Amino acid sequence: MYKAPVEEIAFTLKHVAGMAEAIDGGLLGDLSEDLVDAILAEAGRFATEEIAPLADIGDRQGARLADGAVKTPDGWRDLYRNWAAGGWNGLTAPEDFGGQALPHMLNVAALEMWNSGSMAFALCPTLTMGAVEALNVHGSAALKEKYLARMVSGEWTGTMNLTEPHAGSDLGVLKARAERRDDGSYRIFGQKIFITWGEHDAAGNIIHLVLARLPDAPAGTRGISLFLVPKFLVNDDGSLGARNDLHCHSLEHKLGIHGSPTCTMIYGDGKFGDEKGAIGWLIGEENKGLACMFTMMNNARLAVGMQGVAICEAATQKAIAYAKERKQGKAPGWSGSGMSPIIDHPDVIRMLLTMKALTQGSRAIAYACAHAIDMAHRANERREHWQERAALLTPIAKSFATDAGVDVASLGIQVHGGMGFIEETGAARYLRDARIAPIYEGTNGIQAIDLVTRKLPLSDGEQVKGFIAELKAIAEAVRSSNLDGFGSTANRLEAALADLAEATDWLLARLAEGESAEALSGATPYQRLFGLALTGCYLAKGGLARTADGASEGRIALCRFAAENLLFETAALRDRVVNGADSLAAARTVLA
């Protein structure tokens, strides 16, 4: 059974990602380390004691659709309401609407624990938090007054409606349409697919944020508007009114996250109301909807990265527990009677340490991204620097962590052996759940395109070069520490960062020369190269930290393992970035 690693999460937040320094600098208001610990402890308790015990029920039962209504798995409706009653939905929400305005770092740490408990369950609040942010930033005062407080409290949930059957990542071709009405409202018509928690029985109302196109809109993404479309219309006194003209047509039958209802939504077919058309209200300006939605999508991309971290942690815990109990053969040096636990076999140790290193590395990357987001809003100076740092880290946090989630969950099955392939052990669920994360909220390939073409050129490349210089300082600190436990970590970190710097310079040169095809051919290898280099450096930073928990020896040992066993890959990745474009183009014909 999953147990929230509260101490490790707190350590990473404070001593690797930068929270302790921000608290000491007075950048996080009245937040203290003691309050951080208390919030994390309670979030961890809820994840461990209330969410995790219902995860398998959700996986087995799934969400069920009958007569247009979706029933969540047994116990999940009360679970969600207990979660909302705890105030968790409003951790980072604005205080004016009942939120607590706490740092984003604290929220993503809590998200990790809730997703480890059940990724399918945590998807509901994840989407609501994103909808709250988008509405708060772009919505009119009237819309915020009517909807935000109840979304912040969790009484109402939110969704994000982008995808259509013919329009996945290419939103410029979406066909959902909107028509103006004289009273300032709009009527929405169309079909949306893959809508997470688009219909359910856990909350009193569902607030859909829907992308649609006006009749006179420009073509492509320049002609997309964003609309707030509630399941139930809301009266002026805040009470719920008539059912809006929208409904869930069907649920997707998915590989994983079975408890999360993934809906096909129909807007405006006349099923409800006196007139066809779902009633909605504009968020932001007409034809500027994609910019509004990106506020929600950027929030969601880091949240999806946290899903990868969460799966890593849960799968690693399960694999370690199984390896301690399962006995098979005799490990080298085994002197006991009978068979030894498989955790004593070198190959199993290798797998478990790989899982643990990828988990902690992914966690640190994601938390560092959240720290940059916080500093972009709270720092007294250099806010533009922190905005760029958050932008640079977001695609890496999303992609590296979700790829790690798949890899770690797969290794977890391997540790279980044949029992991992049996559903009853629970190891397979993590792999099934994890597999969606590299796909949604922008596939990891799209994240790589974003990283290389949009984020590397920030400040004419000085942002990424400055970041690499900071990482080199960590490698130098390892070398100057003279701690024997690090082994050859300093050498391996320096080599990995040299690979990263060379690949970065090559890509920036290709972009400057207009050779985008060559740059994009190396985008995905570069993205992984960056993530591995960050993993090594952040593990080293954790190993260098001197804290009262006395765990530095173990952290140094894990850092050394990662440096000497995982970072060798950076050389091959750098070669793929620099030299892979020609072979990619030449081999394209074999796919014809």
N, C-alpha and C positions, 0 to 999 in steps of 0.2 A: 504494500500500500504506500502511495506517495506521502512523503512528509516534507513540508515546505522547508527549504534550507535557509531559514531566516538569517542566521549568522553570516553565511557566505554571501548572501544578497546584500546585507548591510555593509560588509567589508568592501565588496566591489563598488557599491555606490560611493562610499566615503573615501576610500584610499586608492582606487584605480580610476574611477570615472570623474572624480573631482568634487563631490558633494561636501566633504569636510572643509575643504578650502573655501568653497562658496559660503558655507555657514559662517566660518571664521571671518570672512570678509564682509559679513552683513548683507550679502546679496540675496538671501532667501527669507528676508523678513524676520519674523519671530521664531522661525523653525529652528529647533535644537536637535542635537544628535539623540537625546533621550526621547524626544517626541517621534523622531524617525523610527527609532527602535520599537516604540509602542505601537505605531501604526503598522509597521511591517509584521510585528508579532501577531496582531489581531487579524490582518489580512491572511497571514500564513495559517492561523488557526482555522479560519473560515474555509480556506482552500483544502486543508487537510481533513477536517472533521465533517464538513458539510457538502462541499462540492465533490471531492474525490470519491466518496462512497456511492454516489449516484451516477458516476461516469459509465460504468459497465451497463447499468440499466438503460441509460440513454443510447448506448451503442447497440444493444440488443433490440430494444423496442423501436428506436427511431421516432421521428416525428410522423404523425399520421393525419391524413386529410380525409374528412368525411363531410359531405354536404356543404362544401365550401369553407369549412372551419378546420383549423389545424389544432390538433391536440399534442402537446408536448409530452415527453416520457413521464412515467409515474414519478411524482415527487418534484419534478422540475418547476412546476408553477409556484409551489410554496418556496422552493429553493430560491427562485428569482426574487420573489417578494421579500424574503428574509434578507437577501443580498441588498436590495434597494433600501430596505428599512435601516440597514446599517450605514447608509449615507455614502456608500462606495462609489455610486455613479457620479458624485459631485466633487471628487477629490481635486481636480484641476479646474472645475467650472467656475464662472464668475460669481463673486459673493453677492452681487446685486440680485441674482436669481436663485440664491440658496446654496451655491457652491462654496467650496473651501479655498479655492485659489492656491492650492499647494503646488509645489514644483512638479514639472512633467516627469522628472526622474523618479519621484515617489510613485507616480501613477503607473509607469511602465514596470516598475518592480512588482507592484501589486498585480498587474496584468500577467506577469510571468507566472505567479503562483496560481492565479485563477485558471489560466490556460493549462498549467500542469495538472490541476485537478480535473478539468474537462475542457478541452479546446472547443468542443461543440457548444457547451454552455456559455463559455466566455465570449463567443462571437456576438451574442446579443448585446451585452453592454459595450463591447468594442465599437460596434456600429453606432450605438446611441451617443457615445462620447464624441465620435467624429461628427455626427449630425449637430450636436450641441455647439461644437466649435464653429462649424460652418455657418450656422444660423446666428451665432453671437457676433461673428466678424462681419457678415454680409447682410443679415436680415434687417428689415425696417424696425423701427421702435415698436410699431403696433404688433408685428409678428412676434417679436421677442417677448413683449408683454403677455401675449396670449398663450404662447407655447413653451417658452424656455424653462420656466420654473418647474413645470411638471415633467419635462424631459430631464432636467438636472436631478430631480428627486428620484427618477426611475419609474415614476407612476406611468409615464408614457415612454415608449421606446422609439428609436429612429432607424431608418434604413437608407441605403444608397442605391438608386436605380439608374444604372448606366447601360448595361449590356442588353442588346437585342439579338434575335436569332441570326441576323446577317451582319451584326456590328459588334465585334468583340472589343479588341483594343483600339480599333479604328473608329473613334466616336464621331468622326466627321460625316459618316454615312448613316447615322441613326435616323429613323423615320418617325418616331413618336412626335406627335404634333400638338400644338397649343393654340387655342383661339381666344382672343380678347373678348371680354364682356364689359358693358358700360359701367358696371359697378366696381370696376378695378380688379375683378377676379378673372380667372382664365378657366377654360375647359380643356382637359388633357385627354388625349386619345392615343392608344398604342399598346404594345406588348413589351414587357421587360422580362428577361430571364436571369437566372442565377441570383435571385434577390435573397440575400441572407436574412433570416428571421422576418421575411416579408409578411407572414401571417402566423399568429400564435395565440395562445390563451393566457399568457403570463402577465400581460399588462392591459390596462383599460383602453388604451388608444395606441395606434401606430402611426408615426409621422413619417411619411415617405418624402424623400428629396429626389425629385425626378427631373432628368434632363429631357428636354423636348425642343421642338423647332417651331417658330412662328411662321405663318404663311409667307411673310415678306422678308424672312431672314436670309442673310447671305449664305452661300454654299459653304460646306465644310465646317470646321470647328469654330469659325468666326460667327456662325449663325445658331449657336446653341444657347438656350436659356435654362435656368434652374428654377424649379417650382416646389413649393411646400404643398403637399397633398395629403391630408389626414384621412385615416380610415373612417373615423367619425368626425363630422363637422362639429365645431366648437361654438357654442352660443356666447353672446357677449358677456354673460355672467360667469363664464368658464365651465359651465356644465356641458355634457355631451349632447349633441343633437342627432340629426338623421345620419344614416349610413351613406357614405360617399359612394360614387359610382366606380368602384374598383373592387377587385377580388382576386384571390389566389386560384388559378386555374388548375395547377398541378404541382406536385413536389418532385424534385429530381431524385432519382435512385443513384446514390453516390457510393464511391469506394469507401469513404470514411465520413467522419463528423456526422454520423447518422442522426444524432439528437438535434442537430441544427436544421430547422426547416429551410431548405433552399427552394425558393418558389418561382414559378412562372406567374407573373402578375399581369392582369388585364385592366386597362384603364379606359373607361368611357364607352363600354358596349351596351349600356342601358340596363344592366342587371339591377341596379339600385337607383332610386331617385325618379323624379318626374321628367327629367330631360337627360338625354345621353350626354356623357362627358363628366369626367371626374373634376370636381371643383378644386382649383389650386390657386396659390398666390405667388407672385414673383419674388424670388430672393435675389437681391442685387439689381443689376440692370439687364434689360433685354439684350440678348445676343452676347452677354458676358458671363454666361453660366458656367463655362468650363473653368474659368479662373476661380469662381466660387467653389465649385466642386473639388478643385485641387487642394483647397484648404482641408477638406475632409479626407481626400485621398492621401495627402502627405502624412496626416495623422495616422491613417490606416496602414500605410506602408511600414512605419516603425512598429505599429501594433502587430502586424503580421510577422515582422522580424522577432518580436517577443514570443509569438507562437512557436517559432523555430527553437528559441532558447528553452521554452517551456517543455516541448517534446523531448529535447536533448536531456534535460534534467530528469524528467519522469522516467524515460527509457533507461537512463544510466542507473538510477536508483533501483529499478526493477532488476536489471542485469546483475548488478553487484550483489543484491540480496540472493538471487538465484545461484550465482557462482559460489557464494559462501555455503549454501546448503547442498548443492548437487555434488556428489562424489563420483569420481570416474578415474580409473587408472592410478598410477603413482607418479606424482610430480617429482622432478629432480630434487634430491635431498630429503624427500619425505621419509620420516622415520617412524611414523605411527603405524598402527595395525590397520589392515584393510586398505581401502582406496582413499585417496586424498581429495579434498574439495577442489573443484576445477579452478578456483580462484588462485591456486598455487601453481598452475601450469603456465609457463612463459607466454604461450600464444594467447591465452585468455587474459593474462595480465596486460599484454600489448593492446588487445581490443578494448579493455575497460579503461586503460589510461588514455587511449585515443578518444574514447567517448567523453571522458572527463575533461580532457584538454579542449576539445571542440566546444563542449558546453560552457566552460568558463571563459574561453576566448570569445564566443558569440555573445555571452552575457555582457562582457566588458565593452565590446563594440557597440552594442545596442544602448547600454547605459551612457556611454560617452556621447552618443548621438543625442540622447535625451538631455544630457548636461549642456550640450551646445545650444539646443533649443531654449533651455531655461536662460542661459546667458544672453542669448539674442534678445530676450524680453526683459531681463533683469540687470544685466551688467551696467555699471556706471559709464563705461567707455568701451570702444572697440565692438560695438554691437554689429556693425556690418561684417567684421571678421567672424563673429560667432554665427551670424546668419549663413555665411558661406561655409563655415565648418559643418554646420548642421546639414546644409544642402549636399556637401561632399560625402558625409557619412551615411545619409539616409539610404541611398541605393546599396551601399555595402552592408549596412545593418540588415536590410530586408533580404538581400540575396544570400549573403554568407551564412546568416543564421538559419534561414529556411533550408538551404542545401545541407547544412550541418544537421538539421533536424531529421532529414531523410536518411543521411548517412549513419547517424547515431542510432536511429530506430532500427535500421537494417542490421547494424552490428549487434544491437541488443537481441534481435532474433537469433543471430549467429551464436551468441553466447549461450542462449537457451538450447541450441541444437534443435533436434526434432521437436521438442516441446515448444519451441518458439513459433513453429508453423501451426500449432494447435491453438485455436481461438481461446480456449478456456484459460490459458495461462495469462492472457492479456497483453503479451508482448507485441502481437500482430496489430492490435488496435493503434498503437503509436505510429507504426509505419503507414497504416491506412489513413490515419488522420493527418499525418505530416505531409503526405504527398500533394495536397492541394496548395500548401503554402508557397512553394516556388512558382505557382501558376497565377493565383489571383492577386489583385491590387497591382497589376503590371507584372508580367512574367519576369523571371530573373534575367532573361535575355534583354527585355526592354529596360530593366534597371541598368544593365551594362551599357546599353546605348546612351542612356541618360548620364551615367557616370562619365563616359569618355567624351561625349560631344557637348555636354552642357556644364558639367561640374569641373572637369579638369581645366577648362579655359578661364575659370573664375579668377578675376584680378590678373588676367594675362598669365595664368599658370602659377602665380606667386602663392596662392592659397595652398595648393597641393604641395608645392616645394617647401613651404614653411612647415607644413605638417610633417613631411618626411624628415626635416631637420629636427623637429621635436622628438621624433621616434629615434633618431640617431643618438640623441642625448640620453635616452633610456639605455641603449646598447652600451654607450660609454660608461654610464653609471654602473652597469653590471660589471664591466671590465675593471673599473677602479675600485669596486667593492672588495675584490680579492677573496670572495667567498668560494671555498672549494666546491660547495654543493652545486654551483652553477655549471661545473664542467666546462664544456666548450660553447656554452650559450652565447657569450659575447661574440665569438667568431661567427656563429650561425646567424645571429641577429644582423650583424654587419653585412654578411653576404646576402641575406634576404632583402635588406634595405637597399643594397647596391642594385640588386635585380629590380626592385621596385622603382628606383630612381632612373635606371636605364630605360625600362619600359615606359615610364612616364614621359621622359624626354622624347622618346621615339614617337609616341602617340601625339604629343603636342606639336612635334615637327610635321607629322603627316597632316594634322588638322590645319596647321598654318599654310601648308602647301596645297590645300584643297583636296587631299587624297583621303576622302572619307571612307571609301570602300576598304582601303588598307587598314585604316584605324578601326573600323567596325569589325573586321575579321579577327582582331585581337582583343575585342572588348570583353568578352566573357572570361578568357584566361586572365586578363588583367584584373578583372574584378575579384577573382579568386586569389590571385597573387597578393592583392592589397589586403584582403581579409586574413590570409595566412600571416603576412608580415605584422598586421595589427595584433593577431592572436599571440604571436611570440612576444611582442613588445609589452602588451598589457599583462600577460602572465609574468613577465619579468618585473614590471612595475609592482605587481602584487607581491612577488617574492622579495623585493627590496623594502617593502613597507615594514616598519617595526611597530607592531601593535601588541596590545595586552593579551591577546588570545594565544600567543605563543605558537601560532601555526605557520610561521614563516618557513620552517624547515620543509614542511610538506609542500608548500607553494613553490619553493625553490626547486624541489625535486620534480614537480609536475612541469614547471617551466623548462627544466633541462630536458625532460622527456620530449616535450613538444619541439624544442629547438633541435634536438639531435635525431628526431624520428619523423617529424612532419615538415619542417622547413626546407628540407632538401628539394621539395617539389617546386619551390619558387624559381629555381634555375630553369627547370623545364618549362614553366609557365612563361617566364621572360622570353625564352627562345620561341615559344609559340606566338607570343605577341609580335616579336620583331621579325620573325622569319616565316610565319605561317600563312600569310595572305596569298602568296603565289600558288602554293599547293592547294589551297582552298578553291581558288578560282579555276585552276587547271582540272580539278576533280569534279567540278560542278556538272560536267556533261554526263557523268555516270548516273546522275539522278533523273535524266531526261526520260 
